[in-house]
Amino acid sequence: MPQMEKGGKYVFGWSQISENGAIVIPAEAVDEYGLKTGTEVILISGSKSSGGFVMAIKSLLKQSQMSSILTKKPELESEQSAEGQIVRIGDRKYCSSKVGDNNIIVISAQILEAFGISAGDRLLSVRGSYIGPSMLSKGLIVECAKRHPELNLF
């Protein structure tokens, strides 16, 4: 996993959104965050400057300072809630999902649109916080990554 600039973020590579909303999670991110088939995640819309989303592992989110998200919106934690239902807190959008076979997460067209991304887009998979990787669609780090052809495309 390269660090594109001294002191910069570590990146896992590019993940392209397929026509059916499937996104491959790079193997290094899967290993680093302990993602496996069936891992429950909360997708959190990215900031205005970076776009995309953060893939927060639900078990790690519960132990973090951000656990209040689950208190404010218990439907994100409920096994009864429909996977992929959009929930809002302030200007952020959230939805629950699960990692599927072959390190793939599938996001509906409705969620893609809510997160400001589309089929065909490339997301830069970046080491995020301790709660999960970030999948960025724009911003300075994405522009920097475009100058690094050695980055893998998943």
C-alpha beads as a LAMMPS data file, in Angstrom:
LAMMPS data file: protein, C-alpha beads

154 atoms
153 bonds

1 atom types
1 bond types

-500.0 500.0 xlo xhi
-500.0 500.0 ylo yhi
-500.0 500.0 zlo zhi

Masses

1 110.0

Atoms # bond

1 1 1 0.000 0.000 0.000
2 1 1 1.676 3.241 -1.051
3 1 1 1.898 6.496 0.777
4 1 1 1.727 8.911 -2.136
5 1 1 3.412 11.837 -0.409
6 1 1 5.595 12.088 2.670
7 1 1 3.283 12.419 5.644
8 1 1 0.249 11.694 3.456
9 1 1 -2.515 9.129 3.750
10 1 1 -1.945 5.488 2.922
11 1 1 -4.052 4.258 0.026
12 1 1 -5.109 0.757 -0.963
13 1 1 -5.921 1.604 -4.602
14 1 1 -8.926 2.378 -6.773
15 1 1 -12.270 0.571 -6.636
16 1 1 -14.564 1.066 -9.613
17 1 1 -18.318 0.948 -9.081
18 1 1 -19.862 -1.648 -11.399
19 1 1 -23.162 -1.187 -13.232
20 1 1 -24.978 -3.120 -10.480
21 1 1 -23.408 -1.030 -7.680
22 1 1 -20.799 -3.619 -6.687
23 1 1 -17.575 -2.239 -5.208
24 1 1 -14.556 -4.433 -4.533
25 1 1 -12.888 -3.731 -1.212
26 1 1 -9.113 -4.068 -1.720
27 1 1 -7.644 -7.164 -0.039
28 1 1 -5.254 -5.064 2.065
29 1 1 -8.192 -3.106 3.501
30 1 1 -10.054 -6.364 4.136
31 1 1 -7.051 -7.717 6.049
32 1 1 -6.303 -4.499 7.945
33 1 1 -9.859 -3.993 9.165
34 1 1 -10.797 -7.661 9.567
35 1 1 -13.572 -7.428 6.993
36 1 1 -15.026 -10.750 5.908
37 1 1 -18.212 -12.005 4.323
38 1 1 -21.129 -10.960 6.492
39 1 1 -19.330 -8.136 8.339
40 1 1 -21.903 -5.479 9.191
41 1 1 -20.948 -1.954 8.175
42 1 1 -22.477 1.495 8.338
43 1 1 -21.838 3.594 5.244
44 1 1 -21.444 7.268 6.120
45 1 1 -21.563 9.880 3.379
46 1 1 -18.253 11.649 2.884
47 1 1 -17.540 15.297 3.474
48 1 1 -18.250 17.953 0.859
49 1 1 -14.544 18.093 0.061
50 1 1 -13.847 14.343 -0.250
51 1 1 -17.184 12.855 -1.318
52 1 1 -17.761 9.122 -1.416
53 1 1 -18.271 7.387 1.926
54 1 1 -16.671 5.909 5.004
55 1 1 -17.229 2.207 5.561
56 1 1 -17.545 2.046 9.356
57 1 1 -17.425 -1.457 10.797
58 1 1 -20.436 -1.635 13.084
59 1 1 -18.638 -3.443 15.938
60 1 1 -15.851 -0.816 15.927
61 1 1 -18.324 2.059 15.600
62 1 1 -20.097 0.850 18.768
63 1 1 -16.802 1.186 20.691
64 1 1 -15.906 4.616 19.311
65 1 1 -16.799 8.184 20.198
66 1 1 -19.141 8.058 17.212
67 1 1 -21.341 5.407 18.859
68 1 1 -23.974 8.103 19.476
69 1 1 -24.954 7.635 15.827
70 1 1 -26.428 4.266 16.770
71 1 1 -28.176 5.783 19.790
72 1 1 -29.689 8.616 17.722
73 1 1 -30.755 6.274 14.934
74 1 1 -31.303 2.787 16.407
75 1 1 -32.677 1.579 13.079
76 1 1 -29.067 1.451 11.851
77 1 1 -28.309 -1.190 14.460
78 1 1 -31.536 -3.135 14.223
79 1 1 -31.456 -6.462 12.439
80 1 1 -35.063 -5.673 11.507
81 1 1 -34.179 -2.592 9.455
82 1 1 -34.033 -2.869 5.721
83 1 1 -30.441 -2.999 4.549
84 1 1 -29.690 0.088 2.517
85 1 1 -32.321 2.354 4.102
86 1 1 -31.019 5.938 4.167
87 1 1 -30.980 7.663 7.545
88 1 1 -29.992 11.323 8.039
89 1 1 -28.292 13.015 10.948
90 1 1 -27.522 16.640 10.169
91 1 1 -25.949 16.877 6.722
92 1 1 -24.635 13.282 6.745
93 1 1 -26.408 10.256 5.327
94 1 1 -26.059 6.760 6.747
95 1 1 -27.123 3.279 5.775
96 1 1 -26.353 -0.217 6.961
97 1 1 -24.939 -2.908 4.726
98 1 1 -22.892 -6.100 4.808
99 1 1 -19.719 -7.235 3.105
100 1 1 -20.564 -9.914 0.568
101 1 1 -18.564 -12.726 -0.984
102 1 1 -15.269 -11.905 -2.686
103 1 1 -14.780 -8.690 -0.667
104 1 1 -17.643 -6.961 -2.456
105 1 1 -20.176 -4.521 -1.118
106 1 1 -23.208 -3.822 -3.293
107 1 1 -24.852 -0.420 -3.012
108 1 1 -28.235 0.335 -4.534
109 1 1 -28.681 3.075 -7.124
110 1 1 -30.646 5.058 -4.505
111 1 1 -27.709 4.983 -2.050
112 1 1 -25.174 5.776 -4.783
113 1 1 -27.228 8.821 -5.734
114 1 1 -27.600 9.904 -2.092
115 1 1 -23.801 9.707 -1.706
116 1 1 -23.227 11.645 -4.944
117 1 1 -21.552 8.769 -6.804
118 1 1 -22.529 6.652 -9.818
119 1 1 -21.842 3.376 -11.560
120 1 1 -18.551 3.707 -13.430
121 1 1 -17.005 6.080 -10.876
122 1 1 -13.653 5.222 -9.355
123 1 1 -13.320 5.558 -5.610
124 1 1 -9.955 5.868 -3.921
125 1 1 -9.747 3.388 -1.075
126 1 1 -7.853 5.070 1.751
127 1 1 -6.824 4.054 5.244
128 1 1 -9.440 5.936 7.207
129 1 1 -9.892 6.089 10.914
130 1 1 -9.759 3.058 13.141
131 1 1 -13.453 2.328 12.379
132 1 1 -12.972 1.491 8.709
133 1 1 -11.648 2.499 5.292
134 1 1 -12.742 5.567 3.356
135 1 1 -13.830 5.398 -0.274
136 1 1 -13.202 8.891 -1.664
137 1 1 -14.577 10.322 -4.899
138 1 1 -12.958 13.768 -5.039
139 1 1 -10.614 16.185 -3.340
140 1 1 -6.892 16.738 -2.996
141 1 1 -5.937 13.150 -2.196
142 1 1 -7.933 11.871 -5.196
143 1 1 -6.237 14.403 -7.486
144 1 1 -2.853 13.338 -6.123
145 1 1 -3.719 9.649 -6.676
146 1 1 -4.516 10.327 -10.337
147 1 1 -0.814 11.102 -10.781
148 1 1 0.138 7.625 -9.525
149 1 1 -0.470 5.055 -12.280
150 1 1 1.062 2.349 -10.082
151 1 1 -2.069 2.264 -7.909
152 1 1 -4.079 -0.911 -8.415
153 1 1 -7.631 -0.869 -9.782
154 1 1 -9.985 -3.344 -8.140

Bonds

1 1 1 2
2 1 2 3
3 1 3 4
4 1 4 5
5 1 5 6
6 1 6 7
7 1 7 8
8 1 8 9
9 1 9 10
10 1 10 11
11 1 11 12
12 1 12 13
13 1 13 14
14 1 14 15
15 1 15 16
16 1 16 17
17 1 17 18
18 1 18 19
19 1 19 20
20 1 20 21
21 1 21 22
22 1 22 23
23 1 23 24
24 1 24 25
25 1 25 26
26 1 26 27
27 1 27 28
28 1 28 29
29 1 29 30
30 1 30 31
31 1 31 32
32 1 32 33
33 1 33 34
34 1 34 35
35 1 35 36
36 1 36 37
37 1 37 38
38 1 38 39
39 1 39 40
40 1 40 41
41 1 41 42
42 1 42 43
43 1 43 44
44 1 44 45
45 1 45 46
46 1 46 47
47 1 47 48
48 1 48 49
49 1 49 50
50 1 50 51
51 1 51 52
52 1 52 53
53 1 53 54
54 1 54 55
55 1 55 56
56 1 56 57
57 1 57 58
58 1 58 59
59 1 59 60
60 1 60 61
61 1 61 62
62 1 62 63
63 1 63 64
64 1 64 65
65 1 65 66
66 1 66 67
67 1 67 68
68 1 68 69
69 1 69 70
70 1 70 71
71 1 71 72
72 1 72 73
73 1 73 74
74 1 74 75
75 1 75 76
76 1 76 77
77 1 77 78
78 1 78 79
79 1 79 80
80 1 80 81
81 1 81 82
82 1 82 83
83 1 83 84
84 1 84 85
85 1 85 86
86 1 86 87
87 1 87 88
88 1 88 89
89 1 89 90
90 1 90 91
91 1 91 92
92 1 92 93
93 1 93 94
94 1 94 95
95 1 95 96
96 1 96 97
97 1 97 98
98 1 98 99
99 1 99 100
100 1 100 101
101 1 101 102
102 1 102 103
103 1 103 104
104 1 104 105
105 1 105 106
106 1 106 107
107 1 107 108
108 1 108 109
109 1 109 110
110 1 110 111
111 1 111 112
112 1 112 113
113 1 113 114
114 1 114 115
115 1 115 116
116 1 116 117
117 1 117 118
118 1 118 119
119 1 119 120
120 1 120 121
121 1 121 122
122 1 122 123
123 1 123 124
124 1 124 125
125 1 125 126
126 1 126 127
127 1 127 128
128 1 128 129
129 1 129 130
130 1 130 131
131 1 131 132
132 1 132 133
133 1 133 134
134 1 134 135
135 1 135 136
136 1 136 137
137 1 137 138
138 1 138 139
139 1 139 140
140 1 140 141
141 1 141 142
142 1 142 143
143 1 143 144
144 1 144 145
145 1 145 146
146 1 146 147
147 1 147 148
148 1 148 149
149 1 149 150
150 1 150 151
151 1 151 152
152 1 152 153
153 1 153 154
